[in-house]
Amino acid sequence: MTAPEKHEDGAVVRVAAVGDIHLSPDCRGLLRPSFETLPLCADVLLLAGDLTRHGTVSEAEVVADEVRDLGVPVVAVLGNHDYHSDQEADIARVLTDAGVAVLEGDRTVLPVDGGRLGIAGTKGFCGGFAGRSAGEFGEREMKDFVRTTRQAAEGLHEALSELSDCEARIALTHFSPVPDTLAGEPVEIYPFLGSYLLAEGHRRGRRRPRGARPRPHGHRARHDGGRGARPQRRPARHRQGVRPLPPAPHPHGGAPRGPGGARPGRPAPAADAPCDAAAPPARRGSRTTRRSYGFRVSLPPGSSYGRGVPPVALTISPVM
């Protein structure tokens, strides 16, 4: 992607960005011919993570050779693939030796076209988006999971805040801050591809006089100028627990049920009737009733659905 970024004085900064290149020794020289044309069309190259295939130093050396001495500044964040072999520190060192500014919760400032371009970066992490996200609650493993994302978002916010005197600012991440740019990925894995907390870091940083503009990131991001160009400005909400299922049509067809879950022409069950009163014949195995907020909700054999009484003994399992 190559996109212009305007300074407040009207000057234009040309930004080239790419992510998920997944280079390995058998890819040596693959991208170099294209990268060598960048001085003709871009002022800076951003690498949005997943630069290697399995996160090894030998793969990082291939990436370093592809971007060394390009004639434009190169700024990068790492991705989850770059962490796979637990050699992320060595990968960052190899890239730094090649002249790449590798960011993780910090920032860099580039002199571009008479102004200053500030870039803040972090790999980020996952957890889901507003209304469909994990919460920092419960088991230690879950709290550690969400805390990792929150700490990355806070580091991004602090880095952006320290760039408030730059004419233009860019937030660079690997994991997505919004779901809009994940078009083409299965919706079931969205929570593992980004987090709304990263967007919160952008939004909080934009309260400064000069806000962060582009937000390039990896994971097959879509940069076509569509709705993914900026985070959605809606408050973060956490839904906990399971709400009672509302009345709904019978799963095997027929007329919709009326108030209290009764069919037309049949009396509604008494308010104090047991939950399985007037229930349809028991069926073997559980039957899926509704998918809600990334979870599949199933009822046990013999239970009724949509009868105005909260179902009991629900089975909730993640939709993978």
N, C-alpha and C positions, 0 to 999 in steps of 0.2 A: 504494500500500500504506500502510495505517495500522496501526501495531502498538505496544502498550505496552511500555515498558522499565522494569523495577523498579530503584529505588535499593536499596542495601544496607539502608537503614532502612525499607524497605517502601513508600516513595513511588513513584508511577508517573509515568513520562515518556511522553507520547504522541508517537510518531514517524511522520511521513508521508514516504514515499519514492517517487520516480518516476525513471525513466531512459528514454533513447532516445525523447525526444519529437520530435526532428528538426524543429524549427520553422524556418520561412522566412517571407519577407514576406507570402505569401498566407495564412499561418496567424495573422496578428495578431488578438489577442482571443479565440482559440480556447479557451485553458485558463484565462483569467482568471476567468470565473464560478465555476469549480470551486475555484481557488486561494483565492478570496475567502472561502470557507466554512471554511478551515483553522483560524482562531482558535477555532472552535466545537468542533473535534475533535482538534487536534494542537498540540504545543508547539514543534515544529521541522519544517521541510521539508528533506529531503535530495534533491539532484539528482545522479543517478548517471551522468552523462556522456552523450555524443551528444545534446547540447542543440540543435545546429544540424544542418542538412542537409548543407552543403558547407563548413562552417568559415569563413564570411565574417563580417565585422564587421556588415554589414546584418542578417544573420540573428541575430547575438548581440544586437543592439539590440531585436529582437522578443522574445527570451527575457527581456531585462532589463525590458521593459515588462510582461511577464506576471507577474513576481515582485516588482516594486517595491512597497514599502510594504504588505506583506501583513498586518502585525500579528504575524507569527511570524518567528523567525530562519530564514534560508535559507543552507544550506551546500551546496557543489557541488564535484564533480570534473569535468574534461573527459573526452571520449571520443575515439576515433579519428576520427570525423567532424569533430569540432571542430579537429582538427589538419590536415585535408585541404588547406587553402589556405595553410598555413604562417603563419597569423595567430593562433595560439593565445594569444600574449602580449596582443594587442589584444582578443581575446575575453574573456580574464580581466580586463582593465582595464575593459571595458564593464560586465561583471557586477559587478565590485567597486564601481564608481561607483553601481550600483543597490542597493548594500547587501548583496550576496551575498558570503559568505566562500568564496573559491575556493582549494581545497587541492591541493597537489602535493608530497607528501613532508613535509607539515607538519600542524599541528593547530590546533584552536580549542576554547575552553572556553565553555560557555553556562550561565548561572545558570537553573536550571529547578526549580520547585516546592521551593524551599528548599535545593536541592543543586546540584551541578555536573556537567554532562554534557560529557564530553570526546569530540571527534570527530577522528579521524585519517583522512587521505584521500590517495589517489594514483590516477592513471589506471590504472596497472599496464600490463601488456603480455602477450604470448602466449608459447607455447612448449610447452604440453601439460601433462599431469598425471602423477602418480606411476606409473612403469612404462612410460609412453608419452610421454616428453618429450624435447625436444632437449637436448643437452649443450653446455657451453662448451668445445668441443674442435674442432680441425680448422681450416678456413679462417677467415680474419679476419672475413669476413662472418657466418659462423655464430657465432663468439665474440662479435661485437658484438651480434648478435641476442639471444642468451641473456643477455649482460651487461646489456642494457637492462632486461630483466625482473628480474634479480637486484638491480640498483640500486634499482628501484622498490620491490621487496619489503623491502630493507634500510631505505629511507626510511620505509616504513610501520611497520616494527618500531620504529625509533627514535622516531617520532612517538607511537606507542602507549605506549612506555616512559616518555615525558615526561608522560603523562597518568595515571600510576599513582596519583596522589592524588585522582583524581576518583571520585565515587560510582558513576558508570556511564560506560562507554566504548563507542564505536561505530567500526568500521573501514568506511570508505566507498571503494569502488573502482568502476571501470567494467568492466575485464576480470574474469572470474570466477576466484575462488580454488579452486573445486571443480567437478567435472563434473556434480554432481547437479542443479545449478540450470540446466543447459543443455537440459533436456527440451524437445523440439520442434525443436531444431536438428539438421541432419545430423551424425551421429557423425564423419564424415570431416573436418569442419572444427573439431572440438573443440580441436585444438592451436592454432588461430588465435583462439580466443575466451577464453583464459585460461591460467593457469599455477599449478601446485601451489606454486611459490615464494611466491606471495601468501598462500596458506594457511599456509605456514611462518612468514611474518611475523605472522599472527594467533596461531598456536600459541605462538611464542616470547614474544609479548607477554603471553599468558595465564599465563605462569609468575610474573607479578607477583601481589601479594595481590588486586588487583581486575582482573579480566580483561575483554577486549573481548567484547561480546555480539553484537548483530546485525551482519551483514556485507552490507549492501545493495550491489548492483552492477548494471551495465547488461547489454546484449546479451540482451534478451528474458529476463531472469532470472525464475525462478519463485519466488514468495514465498507459497506456500500452506501453510507449516508442515510440509512434507514433509521428506525426508532432507536437502534442501539447506540446512537451518537451521544446520548447523555443519560445518566441514571434517572429513574423515575423518582419524583419527589413525593413519596408517600411515606407516612410514618411506619416504622418497623413494629410488627405485632407478633406476639408469640401465642399460638393456640395450644393449650394444654388439655389433655383429656379427650373424651369422645362425646360429642353431642348426641342426644337421642335422635334416631332416624325419624324424619317426618313421614306422614301418610303418603303412600305411593301406590301406583297400579300393582295389581297382583302379578308376581313374577311369571306366571304361566298364562298371562293374557286375561281377557275379560274386561268388564266395565270397571272403572276406577272406584275405589272405596270412598264412602262418604265420611261425615264426621264420626270420630271414634273408631274408624277402620271398618265400618259396616258396609256390605255390598248394598246396592239399591234393592229395596223390597225386603231387606233383612234387618232385624233390630240390632242396634249397637250393643256390644257386651257391656255388662254392668261395670261401674268404675272399680268395684272391689273384686271383680272376677280375677282368677289367677291368670298369669301371663299367657298360659297355653290354652285358655278356654276357647272353645270353638275353633281351635287351630286346625289347619288342613292336615290330612294324613301325613304321618312321619315319612320322610324320605331318607334313603341311605346316604350317608356322608353329609358334610356341611355344604351349604350353597352360598355362593358369594352374593351379597346384596347390594353393595355400593362401594365405589372407590372414592375416597375423600382425602385430599391433602397428602397424596403420596402414600396412603395406607390402604390396604384391602381389608374390609370388615366382613366377617363371616358369622353366620348364626349356627348354633348347634342343631343337629337333626331334631325335627319335630317342633321347632319354635316357629312363631308366626312373624310376619313382616308387615310393617306399616299399619298396625292396628291401634295406633294412638297410645300404646303403652311402651315405655322404653324397653328395648330388648335386654335380656340378661345373658350372662355367660358368653360375651362377645369374644371372638378371636381376632386379634389385630396383628397383622404381619406386614413388614415393609414390602412395597412393590418394587422388585429388582428388575 
